[in-house]
Amino acid sequence: MSWFLSVFQSSIGKKYIMALSGACLSFFLMAHLAGNTFSFLGKEAYNSYAAHLHSLGGFIHVLEACLALVFLAHILTAILLFIDNLSARPTRYAVSATDRSWSASTMPYTGALILIFLVVHLLNFHFASKMISTADQVKTVLGNPPLGFFYLVALSGLTLHISHGFWSLFQSFGANHPQYNRFLQRGGLSMAVILGALFMLIPLLALTTDGFLQ
Ligand code: HEM
């Protein structure tokens, strides 16, 4: 327990918790996106993906509990780092002092937006009554203009957040060399834009295309 607390208290420990939880969340996002791309194949394909997910039974609840813990660790550590930075420490986690790109300096704000999104999203899907199929639920929620636009704004924030997050992740795991940094930075940005664009395509189609998920 004291080992756990000292990891949380040291700035290097916080940096690694951030990187490790960020890596787990990135894997979740990629898997979640892969599942959601079934929506592009139509209602039947999407509902059969959802049915397959639910057929995993108790195992899915274990994964959900692990995911909740990882989200919690990421958010708590981010808040601790934010407070550290407010008390004007000269060093920041995971990035060099010279790297103050727009995506880096907006991390706390895009993080807060993602947190609000997550609460709305879980209410929309995870805690929603299961009276209609998952495809109908997605079409109803995302096809509703205020909610659909909120999803688009939040997913833009997510794209900005992970564009810096991926780069920060590479650095935290030691991938930091002047010769490759530009390549890693562009790689992180490209991965974030592809992931964000594919996610955003879902509310865009729900808002604009009658036949989507029909
Ligand atoms: C347009 C994009 C998205 C769509 C259409 C979508 C759709 C869904 C659906 C249908 C579920 C319920 C799965 C089920 O139990 O049947 C779900 C759950 C969830 N989504 Fe999303 N999602 C999107 C984006 C995101 C993003 C960007 C995040 C994270 C930042 C996220 C995080 C979650 C979480 C944590 C759950 C709960 C996991 C669970 O129930 O097992 N989703 N999503």
Residues whose N, C-alpha, C, O or C-beta is under 5 A from the ligand:
A	BS01	HEM	N36 A50 E64 F125 H126 T134 F199 I202 P203
